[in-house]
Amino acid sequence: MMQKPLTMDDYLAARWISEPLRLFDCCLETDGALAMVLTSAERARDLDVEPVYVTGYAAGSGPDCYGMTFWYGEQLGVTPAKYVAPQLWRNSGLTPTDIDVVQFYDAFTPQIPICFEEFGFCGEGEAPAYMRSGDAPLYNTSGGGLSEAYVHGFNTLLEGVRQIRGTSTTQVEGARHTLATGGNVVPTGAIVFSKEPW
């Protein structure tokens, strides 16, 4: 939906929604329909499309979690993603250094740096510098909920599949593993898609 570049002047001129968030810090309002077909690896080999494999997934909430109330916990800012991430890496046998491209659920811009930290790409408080450094994997390559469309994060799953198939409009060269996450402000989940069965 957002097809023209957003300048810093455009961003700063946008109205406040609730400080510190401005209009462009919040996801789009979108109607849409998406679909994904899951089947066994054996069956997928016989289909006309290139298969993409689920390497691992995890879901959870962490202790004392209620939807969008995690800020009342003992440690301010810790989201359910902190508890899901270790389970995901155990289930997949991968680490953040294996991930070529990331699709983070992004209803609001602060969710992205929080995810980089809680999924272990960088240390606590290091996300802003990490994201500027050029070391971070490319993320939300289709635009995510902030720019492509907001269909409750399902579009980030589809973009993860496209990246592995090599069919994304903003393709990451040689992508072998992509991470897609659910919203980190509610009980959440994450999945790794891969080029090869794991």
Number of C-alpha atoms within 10 A of each C-alpha: 13 11 8 7 7 10 9 8 8 10 13 12 11 13 12 13 12 9 7 8 15 17 16 19 19 17 21 20 13 13 8 10 8 9 9 8 5 12 9 10 14 8 10 16 11 10 9 7 9 13 22 22 21 21 22 20 21 21 19 18 21 17 10 9 18 14 12 13 12 23 13 13 13 8 9 9 12 18 27 25 30 20 21 24 26 15 18 24 21 13 15 17 12 16 15 19 10 12 20 21 25 24 29 27 30 27 22 18 17 13 16 21 20 23 23 24 19 23 22 17 20 21 12 12 11 14 20 14 13 18 17 9 9 9 11 20 19 15 21 24 21 22 20 26 27 22 19 19 22 23 19 18 20 20 25 30 25 17 26 30 26 20 30 27 19 18 12 16 11 14 18 18 11 12 18 19 25 28 27 26 28 22 22 28 22 18 21 23 21 26 24 25 26 25 21 14 11 12
